[in-house]
Amino acid sequence: MPAVIHIIQPQRANVFGEYAQMHLLPFMENQMNTCTTRIDAVWDRYPRDSLKNQTRVKRLGETAARRTRVSEKVPIPKGKDWQAFLKVSENKDELFKFLSDELVNATATSEFYLLTTKGEIVLSNKAVDLSDITPSDHEEADTRMMLHLRHAVMDGHRKAFLRTVDSDVIVLSVHLFTTFKTLGLTELWVGFGSGKAYTDIPIHEVSLQLGPAKCKALPFFHAFTGCDVTSSMLGIGKKTGWNAWMNFPNVTETMITLIENPKELTYDSLQMQCIEQLTVLMYSKNSSSVTVNEARRLMFTHSLRSLESIPPTKAALYQHVKRTILVSAFVWHRALEKQLCLPDPAQYGWEWNGRTKTWVPYWTDLGDASAACALMLHCSCVKACKGNCKCFKAGLRCTPLCKCQGGCCNNTE
């Protein structure tokens, strides 16, 4: 639903009280067909200590946006002001709660069931047992949609349609479809994208094509290659990561293990070694290295790649894997539990920034590389390393990075 609000501009509504009736309800009814008996409107929550706060500020510039109160008679922002209004988490939080009440009231006499989240609780336009889905501490609508879908399937629904613009929903749907199927769901469709890019995705068919193992491992892969909470590796996209995975199928079992048993990961564990091999293949499919540190050395010295185009250090990769586990194992894999009760982020690759009051990635245990930058200087001398030789002029010995590989007169005098 949060993405829908970005899509549906308040063109005709003049105040917030008119938005639900004039824009939101017509959009929702347009997604229905003659067989629709239930609609769930699921919203994000915006807790102050969210791991996504730093991402939201960077992406939307929330610090420069203005706080606006939401009530029935307050004029609703239009055009660019609407997008600016939605940049502020407090604005969205208040708007979503306001719209939840509006939707329940507007559909009180409707034949279909309408369930909508309001903060941690769930509201309904008709009497229904909500004990399995409320209260819930889910922050993202992505995971809470899965919780509501399970509730609908348990209530007898056999076909479902999810509307989203977020790829996380597709990943979660594929990951959990086997569970939904055992509960009685036969078809699951996701309406993905908007405008000309819109498409209907048959999750039940995708799940069958991928097979159970890849479906189980998919959340780890998605988080590892970059999502809203985890960073991606520079120059390494989903397609490159997918190709590396397909060329190294043994890593599938490792991904599943880390999702189902997160504590299996240690710095020198077999699981970490396997993830290292996957990372190396993402940067070079022909590399013979099995560790990222060895691959870094060879790519930097022999392939003459820049620091930005070689794998991360093992220390940095370890922290990245921990962040991957936090979202894939503790959030996505447990999406069908109404209370996630997340562990301390400081144990999974994050640290609290007291100045900005946000969680920020803890990148590595290694020291600052700037102290060793002089060691990266290298020359391309063909003859004697004297005169205009970079190393000689800097008063440094030649190293294996140099064309002479450190075997010149500059190292003998």
C-alpha positions as CSV (number, residue, x, y, z in Angstrom):
1,M,0.0,0.0,0.0
2,P,2.8,2.6,0.6
3,A,3.8,2.3,-3.0
4,V,0.2,2.7,-4.1
5,I,0.1,6.1,-2.4
6,H,3.1,7.3,-4.5
7,I,1.3,6.1,-7.6
8,I,-2.2,7.6,-6.8
9,Q,-1.8,11.4,-7.0
10,P,-4.5,13.4,-5.2
11,Q,-5.7,15.2,-8.3
12,R,-9.4,15.8,-7.4
13,A,-9.3,15.6,-3.6
14,N,-8.8,19.0,-1.9
15,V,-8.5,17.8,1.7
16,F,-7.2,14.5,3.3
17,G,-10.8,13.5,4.1
18,E,-11.6,13.2,0.4
19,Y,-8.6,11.2,-0.7
20,A,-9.8,7.7,0.4
21,Q,-13.2,8.1,-1.3
22,M,-12.0,9.8,-4.5
23,H,-8.7,8.0,-5.2
24,L,-7.8,5.1,-2.9
25,L,-11.0,3.1,-2.9
26,P,-11.5,3.4,-6.6
27,F,-8.0,2.1,-7.2
28,M,-8.5,-0.8,-4.8
29,E,-11.9,-1.7,-6.4
30,N,-10.2,-1.6,-9.8
31,Q,-7.9,-4.5,-8.6
32,M,-11.0,-6.6,-7.8
33,N,-12.9,-9.0,-9.9
34,T,-16.3,-10.7,-9.5
35,C,-14.7,-13.4,-7.3
36,T,-13.0,-11.1,-4.8
37,T,-14.3,-11.5,-1.3
38,R,-11.5,-9.9,0.7
39,I,-9.0,-7.0,0.5
40,D,-6.1,-6.4,2.9
41,A,-4.6,-3.0,2.9
42,V,-1.1,-3.4,4.5
43,W,1.0,-0.4,5.5
44,D,4.6,0.2,6.6
45,R,5.5,1.2,10.1
46,Y,8.2,3.7,10.8
47,P,9.9,3.0,14.2
48,R,12.5,5.5,15.3
49,D,15.3,2.9,15.6
50,S,14.6,1.4,12.1
51,L,17.6,0.0,10.2
52,K,16.2,1.7,7.1
53,N,16.2,5.3,8.5
54,Q,19.6,6.1,7.1
55,T,18.6,4.7,3.7
56,R,15.4,6.8,3.7
57,V,17.3,9.9,4.4
58,K,19.8,9.3,1.6
59,R,17.1,8.2,-0.9
60,L,14.5,10.8,-0.1
61,G,16.2,13.7,1.7
62,E,13.9,13.6,4.6
63,T,16.0,16.1,6.6
64,A,15.0,18.8,4.1
65,A,11.3,17.9,4.0
66,R,8.5,19.5,6.1
67,R,6.3,17.9,8.7
68,T,2.5,18.2,7.9
69,R,-0.4,17.2,10.2
70,V,-3.0,14.9,8.7
71,S,-6.7,15.3,9.5
72,E,-10.0,15.3,7.6
73,K,-10.2,19.1,6.9
74,V,-6.5,19.8,6.3
75,P,-5.7,20.7,2.6
76,I,-3.9,17.9,0.9
77,P,-0.6,18.6,-0.9
78,K,-0.6,18.5,-4.7
79,G,2.0,17.7,-7.4
80,K,5.5,18.1,-6.2
81,D,4.3,19.0,-2.7
82,W,2.7,15.5,-2.5
83,Q,6.0,13.8,-3.2
84,A,7.7,16.1,-0.7
85,F,5.1,15.3,1.9
86,L,5.7,11.6,1.4
87,K,9.4,12.0,2.0
88,V,8.8,12.4,5.8
89,S,8.3,9.2,7.7
90,E,6.2,10.9,10.3
91,N,3.9,12.2,7.6
92,K,3.4,8.8,6.1
93,D,2.9,7.1,9.4
94,E,0.1,9.6,10.3
95,L,-1.4,9.4,6.8
96,F,-1.5,5.6,6.8
97,K,-3.2,5.4,10.2
98,F,-5.7,8.1,9.0
99,L,-6.5,6.2,5.8
100,S,-6.9,2.9,7.7
101,D,-9.8,4.4,9.7
102,E,-11.2,6.0,6.5
103,L,-11.2,2.7,4.6
104,V,-12.9,0.8,7.4
105,N,-15.6,3.4,7.7
106,A,-16.1,3.7,3.9
107,T,-16.5,0.0,3.4
108,A,-18.7,-0.7,6.5
109,T,-21.7,-1.8,4.3
110,S,-19.6,-3.4,1.5
111,E,-20.1,-7.1,0.8
112,F,-16.4,-7.8,0.8
113,Y,-14.2,-8.1,3.9
114,L,-11.6,-5.3,4.3
115,L,-8.7,-5.7,6.7
116,T,-6.2,-2.9,7.1
117,T,-3.2,-2.4,9.4
118,K,-3.0,0.6,11.7
119,G,0.4,0.7,13.4
120,E,0.8,-2.7,15.1
121,I,-2.9,-3.5,15.1
122,V,-5.3,-4.6,12.4
123,L,-8.8,-3.2,11.8
124,S,-11.7,-4.9,9.9
125,N,-15.0,-3.7,8.4
126,K,-16.7,-6.9,9.6
127,A,-16.4,-9.2,12.6
128,V,-13.5,-11.6,12.0
129,D,-10.9,-13.4,14.3
130,L,-7.7,-11.3,14.0
131,S,-5.7,-12.9,16.8
132,D,-3.2,-14.5,14.4
133,I,-2.2,-11.3,12.8
134,T,-2.5,-8.6,15.5
135,P,-0.7,-7.1,17.2
136,S,2.3,-7.4,14.9
137,D,5.8,-5.8,15.2
138,H,6.5,-6.1,11.4
139,E,8.0,-2.9,10.1
140,E,7.7,-3.6,6.4
141,A,4.5,-4.1,4.5
142,D,6.4,-6.7,2.5
143,T,6.6,-9.2,5.3
144,R,3.2,-8.3,6.8
145,M,1.5,-9.0,3.5
146,M,2.8,-12.6,3.9
147,L,1.3,-12.8,7.4
148,H,-2.0,-11.6,6.1
149,L,-1.9,-14.0,3.2
150,R,-1.4,-16.9,5.5
151,H,-4.4,-15.7,7.5
152,A,-6.6,-15.5,4.4
153,V,-5.5,-19.0,3.3
154,M,-6.3,-20.4,6.7
155,D,-9.7,-18.7,6.3
156,G,-10.4,-20.8,3.2
157,H,-9.1,-18.6,0.3
158,R,-7.5,-20.7,-2.5
159,K,-6.4,-18.0,-4.9
160,A,-4.7,-14.7,-4.0
161,F,-3.4,-11.6,-5.8
162,L,-0.8,-9.2,-4.3
163,R,-0.2,-5.7,-5.7
164,T,3.3,-4.2,-5.3
165,V,6.2,-2.4,-6.9
166,D,8.7,-3.9,-4.6
167,S,10.8,-6.9,-5.7
168,D,11.1,-8.0,-2.0
169,V,7.4,-9.1,-2.2
170,I,8.2,-11.4,-5.2
171,V,11.2,-13.0,-3.4
172,L,9.1,-13.6,-0.3
173,S,6.2,-15.0,-2.2
174,V,8.4,-17.5,-4.0
175,H,10.2,-18.4,-0.8
176,L,7.0,-19.0,1.1
177,F,4.7,-20.4,-1.6
178,T,5.4,-24.1,-0.7
179,T,4.1,-23.3,2.8
180,F,1.0,-21.6,1.4
181,K,0.4,-24.5,-0.9
182,T,0.4,-27.0,2.0
183,L,-2.2,-24.8,3.7
184,G,-4.5,-25.0,0.6
185,L,-3.5,-22.1,-1.7
186,T,-3.5,-23.2,-5.4
187,E,-2.7,-19.9,-7.2
188,L,-0.7,-16.8,-6.2
189,W,-0.3,-13.9,-8.5
190,V,1.7,-10.7,-8.0
191,G,0.8,-7.6,-9.9
192,F,4.3,-6.0,-10.2
193,G,5.3,-2.5,-11.4
194,S,3.3,0.3,-12.7
195,G,2.4,1.9,-16.1
196,K,3.9,0.3,-19.1
197,A,6.3,-1.8,-16.9
198,Y,3.4,-3.5,-15.1
199,T,3.2,-7.3,-15.3
200,D,1.3,-10.2,-13.6
201,I,3.7,-12.8,-12.2
202,P,2.4,-16.4,-11.5
203,I,4.3,-17.2,-8.3
204,H,3.0,-20.7,-8.3
205,E,4.6,-21.4,-11.6
206,V,7.9,-19.6,-10.7
207,S,8.1,-21.6,-7.6
208,L,7.7,-24.9,-9.5
209,Q,10.3,-23.9,-12.1
210,L,13.0,-22.9,-9.5
211,G,12.4,-26.0,-7.3
212,P,12.3,-26.2,-3.5
213,A,16.0,-25.7,-2.8
214,K,16.4,-22.5,-4.7
215,C,13.1,-21.1,-3.3
216,K,14.4,-21.7,0.2
217,A,17.8,-20.0,-0.6
218,L,16.3,-17.1,-2.5
219,P,16.0,-14.6,0.4
220,F,19.7,-15.0,1.3
221,F,20.7,-14.4,-2.4
222,H,18.5,-11.4,-2.7
223,A,19.8,-9.8,0.5
224,F,23.4,-10.8,-0.3
225,T,23.4,-9.1,-3.7
226,G,21.7,-5.9,-2.3
227,C,18.3,-4.8,-1.1
228,D,16.8,-1.9,0.9
229,V,18.7,-2.8,4.0
230,T,21.9,-4.4,2.7
231,S,24.4,-2.8,0.2
232,S,25.4,-4.3,-3.1
233,M,29.0,-4.9,-4.2
234,L,30.1,-2.2,-6.6
235,G,29.6,-3.3,-10.2
236,I,28.0,-6.6,-9.3
237,G,24.3,-6.8,-10.1
238,K,21.6,-9.4,-9.6
239,K,22.3,-11.0,-13.0
240,T,26.0,-11.4,-12.3
241,G,25.3,-12.8,-8.9
242,W,22.7,-15.2,-10.3
243,N,25.1,-16.5,-12.9
244,A,27.7,-17.1,-10.2
245,W,25.2,-19.0,-8.1
246,M,24.1,-21.2,-11.1
247,N,27.8,-22.0,-11.8
248,F,28.4,-22.9,-8.1
249,P,25.2,-24.8,-7.0
250,N,26.9,-26.2,-3.9
251,V,26.4,-22.8,-2.3
252,T,22.6,-23.3,-2.3
253,E,22.8,-25.6,0.8
254,T,25.0,-23.1,2.5
255,M,22.4,-20.3,2.0
256,I,19.6,-22.5,3.3
257,T,21.7,-23.4,6.4
258,L,22.4,-19.8,7.2
259,I,18.7,-18.9,6.8
260,E,17.5,-21.7,9.0
261,N,20.5,-21.8,11.5
262,P,22.1,-18.3,11.6
263,K,24.4,-19.1,14.4
264,E,26.3,-21.6,12.1
265,L,28.2,-18.6,10.7
266,T,31.6,-17.9,12.2
267,Y,34.6,-16.2,10.6
268,D,36.3,-19.5,9.8
269,S,33.2,-21.7,9.3
270,L,32.7,-23.9,6.3
271,Q,29.7,-21.7,5.4
272,M,31.9,-18.6,5.3
273,Q,34.4,-20.4,3.1
274,C,31.6,-21.3,0.7
275,I,30.3,-17.7,0.6
276,E,33.9,-16.5,-0.2
277,Q,34.0,-18.8,-3.2
278,L,30.7,-17.5,-4.4
279,T,32.0,-13.9,-4.0
280,V,35.1,-14.6,-6.0
281,L,33.1,-16.1,-8.8
282,M,30.9,-13.0,-8.9
283,Y,34.0,-11.0,-9.7
284,S,35.8,-13.5,-11.9
285,K,34.1,-16.6,-13.2
286,N,37.5,-18.1,-14.2
287,S,39.3,-17.4,-11.0
288,S,41.1,-20.3,-9.3
289,S,41.1,-18.6,-6.0
290,V,38.8,-19.9,-3.2
291,T,39.3,-17.0,-0.7
292,V,38.5,-13.3,-1.3
293,N,41.8,-12.1,0.1
294,E,43.8,-14.2,-2.3
295,A,41.5,-13.1,-5.2
296,R,42.0,-9.5,-4.2
297,R,45.8,-9.9,-4.4
298,L,45.8,-11.6,-7.7
299,M,43.3,-9.3,-9.3
300,F,45.1,-6.2,-8.1
301,T,48.6,-7.2,-8.9
302,H,48.2,-9.4,-12.0
303,S,45.0,-8.2,-13.6
304,L,45.7,-4.6,-12.7
305,R,42.2,-3.9,-11.5
306,S,41.3,-0.9,-9.4
307,L,40.5,-1.2,-5.7
308,E,36.8,-0.6,-6.6
309,S,36.6,-3.6,-8.9
310,I,38.1,-6.3,-6.7
311,P,36.2,-8.3,-4.0
312,P,35.9,-7.0,-0.5
313,T,38.3,-8.2,2.2
314,K,37.2,-11.2,4.2
315,A,36.7,-9.0,7.2
316,A,34.3,-6.8,5.3
317,L,32.6,-9.7,3.6
318,Y,32.0,-11.3,7.0
319,Q,30.1,-8.2,8.3
320,H,28.1,-8.1,5.0
321,V,27.1,-11.7,5.4
322,K,25.9,-11.0,9.0
323,R,23.8,-8.1,7.7
324,T,22.4,-10.5,5.1
325,I,21.5,-13.0,7.7
326,L,19.7,-10.4,9.8
327,V,17.2,-9.6,7.1
328,S,17.0,-12.9,5.3
329,A,16.8,-15.2,8.4
330,F,15.3,-13.1,11.1
331,V,12.9,-10.9,9.0
332,W,12.0,-12.5,5.7
333,H,12.2,-16.2,6.7
334,R,10.0,-15.5,9.8
335,A,7.5,-13.4,7.9
336,L,4.6,-15.7,9.0
337,E,5.2,-15.0,12.6
338,K,3.3,-12.0,13.9
339,Q,6.1,-11.0,16.4
340,L,9.6,-11.0,14.9
341,C,11.4,-9.9,18.1
342,L,14.6,-9.1,16.1
343,P,18.0,-9.7,17.7
344,D,20.4,-6.8,18.5
345,P,21.6,-5.4,15.2
346,A,25.0,-4.8,16.8
347,Q,25.5,-8.5,16.7
348,Y,24.8,-8.6,12.9
349,G,27.0,-6.1,11.2
350,W,25.5,-2.8,12.4
351,E,26.6,-0.1,14.9
352,W,24.6,2.7,16.6
353,N,25.7,6.2,15.6
354,G,25.0,8.4,18.6
355,R,25.4,11.6,16.6
356,T,22.8,10.9,13.9
357,K,20.7,8.5,16.2
358,T,20.6,5.9,13.5
359,W,22.0,2.4,12.8
360,V,24.8,2.4,10.3
361,P,26.7,-0.5,8.8
362,Y,29.7,-1.7,10.7
363,W,32.0,-2.2,7.7
364,T,35.1,-4.0,8.9
365,D,37.4,-4.8,11.8
366,L,40.4,-3.8,9.8
367,G,42.3,-0.5,10.2
368,D,42.1,2.6,8.0
369,A,43.6,1.8,4.6
370,S,44.9,5.4,4.2
371,A,47.8,4.5,6.4
372,A,49.0,2.0,3.9
373,C,48.2,4.0,0.7
374,A,51.9,4.6,0.1
375,L,52.4,0.9,-0.4
376,M,50.1,1.0,-3.3
377,L,52.4,3.2,-5.3
378,H,54.0,1.3,-8.2
379,C,56.1,2.1,-11.3
380,S,56.1,0.9,-14.9
381,C,59.8,1.2,-15.5
382,V,61.2,-1.1,-18.2
383,K,64.9,-0.4,-17.5
384,A,66.6,0.8,-14.4
385,C,64.2,2.2,-11.7
386,K,66.0,5.6,-11.3
387,G,65.4,9.1,-12.4
388,N,61.7,9.5,-13.2
389,C,60.8,6.2,-11.5
390,K,57.7,6.9,-9.3
391,C,59.0,4.7,-6.5
392,F,62.6,6.2,-6.7
393,K,61.2,9.8,-6.6
394,A,59.0,8.9,-3.6
395,G,61.9,7.4,-1.7
396,L,60.3,4.0,-1.7
397,R,61.5,0.5,-2.7
398,C,59.8,-1.2,-5.6
399,T,57.3,-3.9,-4.8
400,P,55.6,-6.8,-6.6
401,L,53.0,-4.3,-7.9
402,C,55.7,-2.7,-10.1
403,K,56.5,-3.9,-13.6
404,C,59.9,-5.0,-12.3
405,Q,58.1,-6.9,-9.5
406,G,60.6,-5.5,-7.0
407,G,63.7,-7.2,-8.5
408,C,65.4,-4.0,-9.8
409,C,68.4,-2.0,-8.7
410,N,66.1,0.2,-6.6
411,N,65.9,-2.6,-4.1
412,T,69.6,-3.5,-4.2
413,E,71.1,-0.2,-3.4
